[in-house]
Amino acid sequence: MPRRNSRSGLAAALLALAACSPEAAPAKADAEAEGMRQPLGLMTSLPLYWPEGAEITDLAAGRAPPPWQRVAMEQRYTLTLLDTLSSQPGLSPDAPETDPLTGLDRLAVIQPRGLSPADNVALDEWVRAGGRLLLVLDPALTGEYDLALGDPRRPVDNALIPPVVALWGLAVSFDEAQEAAVVGAMMGKTRLPLALAGKVAITDPGAAACRLAAKDAVALCKVGEGQVTLIADAAVFEHPELAGEGGADLRAVLAAAFE
């Protein structure tokens, strides 16, 4: 299993970065930006949409403030939270199925809890039909979470690699001996901080048109009529110190995947 506890060097690097960086103050989108926001589906086990450990009663009463990641993302996107990617039966026997991906051109699947066989099929078909996917699969999360192991609300510490990744000719591995440090990398023209990142390999060049970037932590693929950006690290979605002021670098990573 990938290690999670030998991270004193990483913690020190994050503290140093926070000390020399301006405090990230989430900005609210103005009315013009509000009208230009694009729909974005989001599936994740990370506390990106709801605060970590939030109770249902607090969510229903509006007493749970949105996480900084959601504030940053909603400056550019209108988020739709998803817990499945495949079509679901209607609420009554004669009701049609509902497809959660209908109307979505952009989808972010970030450290998911696991994709069912039907989800894998639906995701592949959606991408090949022209969808743009950001798939983040981190073999060893570096964020600190208060929820106990086994709590269903706790993020998935070690990514579950869905079979669709192999279908696209890719594999994700993890070097447990790597140094616990923050590493700067580039995804095209976009800066991407890495922390205990995985490595992506192209195992079948004929499955999709893929190229690697960001020290092989990223694969950029053309799959059918769509595109896939696979990132084997979630640090920019976990640490405000790495996400830029107001989450600017996080938004830049999304823009690189979708626009």
C-alpha positions in Angstrom: 0.0 0.0 0.0 1.3 3.5 -0.6 2.6 5.2 2.5 0.8 8.2 4.0 2.5 8.8 7.3 6.1 9.6 6.4 5.4 13.1 5.2 7.2 15.4 7.5 9.2 16.8 4.6 6.0 17.5 2.7 4.4 19.2 5.7 7.4 21.4 6.1 7.3 22.4 2.4 3.6 23.3 2.6 4.2 25.4 5.8 7.1 27.2 4.1 5.0 27.8 1.0 2.1 29.2 3.1 4.4 31.5 5.0 5.7 33.2 1.8 2.5 33.2 -0.2 -0.3 35.8 0.1 -3.4 34.5 1.9 -5.9 33.0 -0.6 -9.1 35.0 -0.3 -11.9 33.5 -2.3 -13.5 36.0 -4.6 -17.1 36.1 -5.5 -18.0 36.0 -9.2 -19.6 39.2 -10.5 -22.9 39.2 -12.4 -21.2 39.1 -15.8 -19.0 36.1 -14.8 -22.1 34.4 -13.3 -23.8 34.4 -16.7 -20.7 33.0 -18.4 -20.3 30.0 -16.1 -20.2 26.6 -17.9 -22.0 23.5 -16.6 -19.6 21.0 -15.0 -20.4 17.6 -13.6 -18.4 16.7 -10.4 -17.9 13.2 -8.9 -15.5 13.1 -5.9 -14.8 11.6 -2.5 -12.9 14.7 -1.5 -14.6 17.5 0.5 -14.8 19.8 -2.5 -18.5 20.5 -2.6 -19.5 19.9 1.0 -17.3 20.6 4.1 -15.6 17.5 5.6 -17.8 15.7 8.0 -20.9 18.0 7.5 -24.1 16.7 8.9 -27.2 16.4 6.8 -29.1 18.7 9.1 -26.5 21.5 8.7 -26.5 21.1 5.0 -30.3 21.3 4.8 -30.3 24.4 7.0 -27.6 26.1 5.1 -25.3 26.2 8.1 -22.4 24.5 6.3 -20.2 27.0 4.5 -18.9 25.9 1.1 -15.3 24.6 0.9 -12.7 26.9 -0.6 -12.4 24.6 -3.6 -16.1 24.9 -4.4 -15.9 28.7 -4.1 -13.0 28.7 -6.6 -14.6 26.4 -9.1 -18.0 28.2 -9.0 -16.3 31.3 -10.3 -16.2 29.7 -13.7 -18.5 26.7 -13.6 -22.0 25.7 -12.5 -21.4 22.5 -10.6 -23.7 19.4 -10.7 -22.7 16.9 -8.0 -23.0 13.3 -9.3 -22.9 10.0 -7.4 -23.3 7.8 -10.5 -22.4 8.2 -14.2 -24.7 5.5 -15.7 -28.4 5.7 -16.5 -30.8 5.0 -13.6 -34.3 3.6 -13.6 -37.2 6.0 -13.3 -39.0 6.5 -10.1 -42.0 4.6 -11.4 -42.3 1.5 -13.6 -43.4 3.5 -16.6 -41.0 6.4 -16.1 -38.0 6.7 -18.5 -34.4 6.2 -17.3 -32.4 9.2 -16.2 -28.9 9.8 -17.6 -26.8 11.9 -15.2 -24.5 12.9 -18.1 -27.2 14.4 -20.3 -26.5 18.0 -21.1 -22.9 17.9 -19.8 -19.9 18.5 -22.0 -17.4 18.7 -19.1 -16.9 16.3 -16.3 -14.5 16.2 -13.3 -14.0 12.8 -11.6 -11.7 13.6 -8.7 -10.6 10.7 -6.4 -13.9 8.8 -6.8 -15.0 6.1 -4.4 -15.1 3.7 -7.3 -16.8 3.3 -10.6 -19.3 0.5 -11.2 -19.0 -1.5 -14.4 -22.0 0.5 -15.8 -20.2 3.7 -14.8 -17.1 2.6 -16.8 -19.2 1.9 -19.9 -21.1 5.1 -19.6 -17.9 7.2 -19.1 -16.2 5.7 -22.1 -19.3 6.2 -24.3 -19.7 9.8 -23.1 -16.0 10.6 -23.8 -16.0 9.0 -27.3 -19.1 11.0 -28.2 -17.3 14.3 -27.5 -17.1 14.8 -23.7 -14.2 16.5 -22.0 -13.1 14.6 -18.9 -10.7 15.5 -16.0 -9.9 12.3 -14.2 -7.8 12.7 -11.0 -6.6 9.5 -9.5 -4.1 10.0 -6.6 -2.3 6.8 -5.3 -1.5 8.6 -2.0 -3.4 11.6 -0.8 -1.4 14.1 1.1 -4.2 16.1 2.8 -5.1 15.6 6.4 -8.6 14.5 7.2 -10.2 14.2 10.6 -12.7 11.4 9.7 -11.7 8.0 11.0 -10.7 5.2 8.6 -13.9 3.3 7.7 -16.1 6.4 7.9 -18.0 6.5 4.5 -17.5 10.3 4.4 -13.7 10.0 4.5 -11.9 10.5 1.1 -10.4 7.5 -0.6 -6.8 7.6 0.5 -5.5 5.5 -2.3 -7.1 5.8 -5.7 -9.1 3.0 -7.1 -8.0 2.8 -10.8 -11.1 2.1 -12.9 -10.9 -0.4 -15.8 -11.7 2.4 -18.3 -8.1 3.7 -17.8 -6.6 0.5 -19.2 -9.2 0.6 -22.0 -7.7 4.0 -23.0 -4.2 2.4 -23.0 -3.0 3.9 -19.7 -1.8 2.7 -16.3 -1.1 4.5 -13.0 1.7 3.4 -10.7 3.3 4.8 -7.5 6.9 5.0 -6.3 6.8 4.5 -2.5 10.5 5.6 -2.2 10.0 9.0 -3.7 10.9 12.1 -1.6 8.0 13.7 0.3 8.2 17.1 -1.2 6.3 19.6 -3.3 7.4 19.5 -6.9 6.6 22.0 -9.6 5.6 20.7 -13.0 4.0 21.9 -16.2 0.9 20.6 -17.9 1.4 22.4 -21.2 1.4 26.1 -20.2 -0.3 25.4 -16.9 1.6 25.1 -13.6 0.7 22.0 -11.7 2.1 21.4 -8.2 2.7 17.7 -7.3 3.1 16.0 -3.9 3.7 12.3 -3.7 2.4 12.0 -7.2 1.7 8.8 -9.2 3.2 8.0 -12.6 1.1 7.5 -15.7 2.3 5.2 -18.4 1.1 4.6 -22.0 0.6 0.8 -22.2 -1.2 0.6 -25.5 -0.4 3.5 -27.9 -3.1 2.2 -30.3 -5.9 2.6 -27.8 -6.0 6.4 -27.8 -3.8 9.3 -28.9 -2.1 10.1 -25.7 1.0 12.1 -24.6 2.5 12.6 -21.1 3.2 15.8 -19.3 4.1 17.1 -15.8 6.9 14.7 -15.1 4.7 11.8 -16.3 2.0 12.6 -13.7 -0.4 13.6 -16.4 -1.7 12.0 -19.6 -3.5 14.1 -22.2 -5.5 12.0 -24.6 -7.8 12.2 -27.5 -10.4 9.4 -27.2 -12.9 9.2 -30.1 -14.4 12.7 -30.4 -13.6 13.6 -26.8 -10.6 14.3 -24.6 -9.3 12.9 -21.3 -6.9 14.7 -18.9 -5.7 12.1 -16.4 -3.8 13.5 -13.4 -2.2 11.1 -10.9 -2.1 13.6 -8.1 -4.8 15.6 -6.2 -2.6 18.0 -4.3 -3.9 21.1 -6.1 -7.4 20.1 -5.0 -6.4 19.4 -1.4 -4.0 22.2 -0.3 -5.0 25.9 -0.6 -1.2 26.7 -0.3 -0.8 25.0 -3.7 -3.9 26.2 -5.4 -2.9 29.8 -6.0 -4.5 33.0 -4.6 -8.2 32.5 -4.5 -7.8 29.1 -6.1 -6.4 30.6 -9.4 -4.1 27.7 -10.1 -6.8 25.2 -9.4 -9.0 27.0 -12.0 -6.2 27.1 -14.4 -5.9 23.3 -14.2 -9.6 22.9 -14.9 -9.4 25.4 -17.8 -6.5 23.4 -19.3 -8.6 20.3 -19.2 -11.9 21.8 -20.5 -11.2 24.9 -22.6 
